[in-house]
Amino acid sequence: ELKISLTSLKGLGMMLQRENDRHGNDRSLSLFTKMDTQLNRTTKLINDLLDVGKIHRGKYTMSKEALDIDAVVKEAVENCQRFSPVHKIVLKGKTNEKVYADKDRIHQVLANLITNAIKYSFDAVDIIVTLKKDRSNIIIGVQDFGIGIEKDKTQKIFERFFRVIGNNTTGSG
């Protein structure tokens, strides 16, 4: 993902420079906006990689604060929707609850789950994010209508480097 983002950033920057040299018009602004989006994405990926290193060294600290969980999930869904014009990400339910948590990590987990749902749902349009509460838990679900995961492999989805390959087959990479 770093290589894709950086390559895209470099190409958009070159296009922006050429376009601006020729015309200096609104298209330049549009290209710059796309470039800035890719730069922000790359910066986030680098920060995430640094966080993984901190976690493995036992030096990572969470930035916990009081949060309206419904608003946090809605914001994460809206952010993901901006990057996927093909899929429709639908948010269902609410909890009306406050939590004490790290907003960035909640966004990161949801973005990863939604991005994977999009990536493996190439023949489907809808991604459904559900938000509900039982007696003592807040439950956030991400449902897609893609290739699926074999039932005996579902416990592996949170392992590092695990991914689904092809039609219901798994591997790592």
Kinemage of the C-alpha trace (Angstrom):
@kinemage 1
@onewidth
@group {chain A} dominant
@subgroup {mainchain}
@vectorlist {calphas} color= white
{ca glu a 1} P 0.000 0.000 0.000
{ca leu a 2} L 2.892 2.358 0.652
{ca lys a 3} L 4.243 1.822 -2.854
{ca ile a 4} L 0.832 2.367 -4.466
{ca ser a 5} L 0.222 5.569 -2.501
{ca leu a 6} L 3.680 6.950 -3.149
{ca thr a 7} L 3.578 6.099 -6.858
{ca ser a 8} L 0.175 7.737 -7.152
{ca leu a 9} L 1.430 10.793 -5.274
{ca lys a 10} L 4.477 11.107 -7.504
{ca gly a 11} L 2.394 10.759 -10.697
{ca leu a 12} L -0.207 13.273 -9.551
{ca gly a 13} L 2.526 15.706 -8.580
{ca met a 14} L 4.090 15.477 -12.028
{ca met a 15} L 0.681 15.951 -13.670
{ca leu a 16} L -0.020 18.920 -11.432
{ca gln a 17} L 3.284 20.535 -12.329
{ca arg a 18} L 2.700 20.047 -16.088
{ca glu a 19} L -0.917 21.208 -15.889
{ca asn a 20} L -0.027 24.248 -13.857
{ca asp a 21} L 2.796 25.110 -16.250
{ca arg a 22} L 0.381 24.955 -19.201
{ca his a 23} L -2.814 26.427 -17.842
{ca gly a 24} L -2.816 27.186 -14.142
{ca asn a 25} L -6.557 26.351 -13.982
{ca asp a 26} L -9.093 24.609 -11.754
{ca arg a 27} L -7.862 21.196 -12.920
{ca ser a 28} L -4.600 21.948 -11.117
{ca leu a 29} L -6.511 22.448 -7.907
{ca ser a 30} L -8.340 19.130 -8.381
{ca leu a 31} L -5.063 17.291 -8.985
{ca phe a 32} L -3.487 18.924 -5.954
{ca thr a 33} L -6.439 17.813 -3.818
{ca lys a 34} L -6.012 14.215 -5.016
{ca met a 35} L -2.293 14.415 -4.331
{ca asp a 36} L -2.915 15.766 -0.841
{ca thr a 37} L -5.347 12.906 -0.130
{ca gln a 38} L -2.709 10.359 -1.136
{ca leu a 39} L -0.075 12.127 0.935
{ca asn a 40} L -2.329 12.015 3.984
{ca arg a 41} L -3.022 8.330 3.374
{ca thr a 42} L 0.709 7.603 3.139
{ca thr a 43} L 1.434 9.564 6.286
{ca lys a 44} L -1.256 7.583 8.112
{ca leu a 45} L 0.208 4.285 6.892
{ca ile a 46} L 3.666 5.279 8.062
{ca asn a 47} L 2.294 6.314 11.446
{ca asp a 48} L 0.447 3.009 11.716
{ca leu a 49} L 3.665 1.125 10.977
{ca leu a 50} L 5.449 3.118 13.641
{ca asp a 51} L 2.645 2.305 16.083
{ca val a 52} L 3.052 -1.415 15.359
{ca gly a 53} L 6.730 -1.100 16.243
{ca lys a 54} L 5.833 0.643 19.495
{ca ile a 55} L 3.292 -2.058 20.332
{ca his a 56} L 5.859 -4.819 19.817
{ca arg a 57} L 8.325 -2.982 22.063
{ca gly a 58} L 5.654 -2.378 24.716
{ca lys a 59} L 5.961 1.412 24.328
{ca tyr a 60} L 2.590 2.239 22.774
{ca thr a 61} L 0.159 4.340 24.761
{ca met a 62} L -3.495 4.846 23.927
{ca ser a 63} L -4.961 8.345 23.810
{ca lys a 64} L -8.208 7.661 25.618
{ca glu a 65} L -10.986 10.219 25.919
{ca ala a 66} L -14.747 10.291 26.477
{ca leu a 67} L -16.433 9.639 23.125
{ca asp a 68} L -19.928 9.451 21.693
{ca ile a 69} L -19.492 6.028 20.081
{ca asp a 70} L -22.365 6.572 17.635
{ca ala a 71} L -20.706 9.751 16.323
{ca val a 72} L -17.291 8.062 16.080
{ca val a 73} L -18.663 5.131 14.075
{ca lys a 74} L -20.674 7.467 11.826
{ca glu a 75} L -17.549 9.543 11.130
{ca ala a 76} L -15.507 6.419 10.306
{ca val a 77} L -18.223 5.190 7.917
{ca glu a 78} L -18.410 8.591 6.198
{ca asn a 79} L -14.619 8.708 5.812
{ca cys a 80} L -14.567 5.251 4.225
{ca gln a 81} L -17.487 6.104 1.941
{ca arg a 82} L -15.494 8.981 0.419
{ca phe a 83} L -12.894 6.526 -0.863
{ca ser a 84} L -15.341 4.022 -2.353
{ca pro a 85} L -17.785 5.528 -4.826
{ca val a 86} L -18.739 2.042 -6.088
{ca his a 87} L -19.895 0.625 -2.746
{ca lys a 88} L -22.696 1.915 -0.550
{ca ile a 89} L -21.735 1.779 3.123
{ca val a 90} L -24.899 1.721 5.228
{ca leu a 91} L -24.883 2.447 8.969
{ca lys a 92} L -27.681 0.778 10.916
{ca gly a 93} L -28.531 1.256 14.580
{ca lys a 94} L -27.232 3.342 17.444
{ca thr a 95} L -26.392 2.984 21.111
{ca asn a 96} L -26.684 6.481 22.611
{ca glu a 97} L -23.626 5.537 24.687
{ca lys a 98} L -20.425 7.271 25.694
{ca val a 99} L -17.184 5.294 25.908
{ca tyr a 100} L -13.712 6.025 27.199
{ca ala a 101} L -11.475 4.946 24.328
{ca asp a 102} L -8.875 5.901 21.725
{ca lys a 103} L -10.782 7.500 18.832
{ca asp a 104} L -7.945 7.000 16.332
{ca arg a 105} L -7.702 3.270 17.079
{ca ile a 106} L -11.476 2.848 16.714
{ca his a 107} L -11.258 4.623 13.345
{ca gln a 108} L -8.301 2.460 12.349
{ca val a 109} L -10.031 -0.825 13.173
{ca leu a 110} L -13.252 0.194 11.439
{ca ala a 111} L -11.368 1.484 8.386
{ca asn a 112} L -9.477 -1.819 8.149
{ca leu a 113} L -12.664 -3.891 8.419
{ca ile a 114} L -14.602 -1.722 5.949
{ca thr a 115} L -11.676 -1.556 3.510
{ca asn a 116} L -11.379 -5.350 3.600
{ca ala a 117} L -15.137 -5.672 3.076
{ca ile a 118} L -14.836 -3.438 0.014
{ca lys a 119} L -11.735 -5.219 -1.276
{ca tyr a 120} L -13.329 -8.676 -1.112
{ca ser a 121} L -16.803 -7.643 -2.318
{ca phe a 122} L -16.074 -6.859 -5.928
{ca asp a 123} L -19.412 -8.284 -7.151
{ca ala a 124} L -21.513 -6.708 -4.380
{ca val a 125} L -22.437 -3.096 -3.714
{ca asp a 126} L -23.620 -2.910 -0.103
{ca ile a 127} L -21.466 -2.919 3.019
{ca ile a 128} L -23.506 -2.822 6.228
{ca val a 129} L -22.103 -1.447 9.477
{ca thr a 130} L -24.275 -2.201 12.494
{ca leu a 131} L -24.122 -0.544 15.871
{ca lys a 132} L -25.995 -1.937 18.866
{ca lys a 133} L -25.828 -2.507 22.583
{ca asp a 134} L -26.635 -5.518 24.714
{ca arg a 135} L -26.606 -5.586 28.508
{ca ser a 136} L -22.920 -4.832 28.950
{ca asn a 137} L -21.365 -4.489 25.489
{ca ile a 138} L -21.379 -2.215 22.504
{ca ile a 139} L -21.331 -4.308 19.353
{ca ile a 140} L -20.067 -2.936 16.037
{ca gly a 141} L -20.399 -5.217 13.035
{ca val a 142} L -19.217 -4.954 9.442
{ca gln a 143} L -21.044 -7.159 6.951
{ca asp a 144} L -20.237 -7.574 3.283
{ca phe a 145} L -21.582 -9.804 0.568
{ca gly a 146} L -18.269 -10.877 -0.913
{ca ile a 147} L -16.338 -14.106 -1.223
{ca gly a 148} L -16.557 -14.998 2.462
{ca ile a 149} L -14.229 -16.818 4.796
{ca glu a 150} L -14.372 -20.526 5.562
{ca lys a 151} L -15.846 -21.025 9.023
{ca asp a 152} L -12.754 -22.822 10.340
{ca lys a 153} L -10.590 -19.823 9.328
{ca thr a 154} L -12.626 -17.032 10.983
{ca gln a 155} L -10.482 -17.018 14.128
{ca lys a 156} L -7.440 -16.197 11.990
{ca ile a 157} L -8.757 -12.911 10.574
{ca phe a 158} L -7.081 -10.891 13.311
{ca glu a 159} L -3.710 -12.624 12.913
{ca arg a 160} L -0.952 -10.583 11.403
{ca phe a 161} L -0.618 -11.055 7.624
{ca phe a 162} L -3.659 -13.332 7.335
{ca arg a 163} L -5.826 -12.752 4.279
{ca val a 164} L -8.343 -14.498 2.058
{ca ile a 165} L -7.122 -15.420 -1.398
{ca gly a 166} L -9.398 -16.409 -4.280
{ca asn a 167} L -12.666 -18.202 -3.556
{ca asn a 168} L -12.781 -18.977 0.143
{ca thr a 169} L -9.138 -19.970 0.323
{ca thr a 170} L -6.698 -18.525 2.745
{ca gly a 171} L -3.074 -17.691 2.987
{ca ser a 172} L -0.699 -15.186 4.376
{ca gly a 173} L 1.201 -12.400 2.791
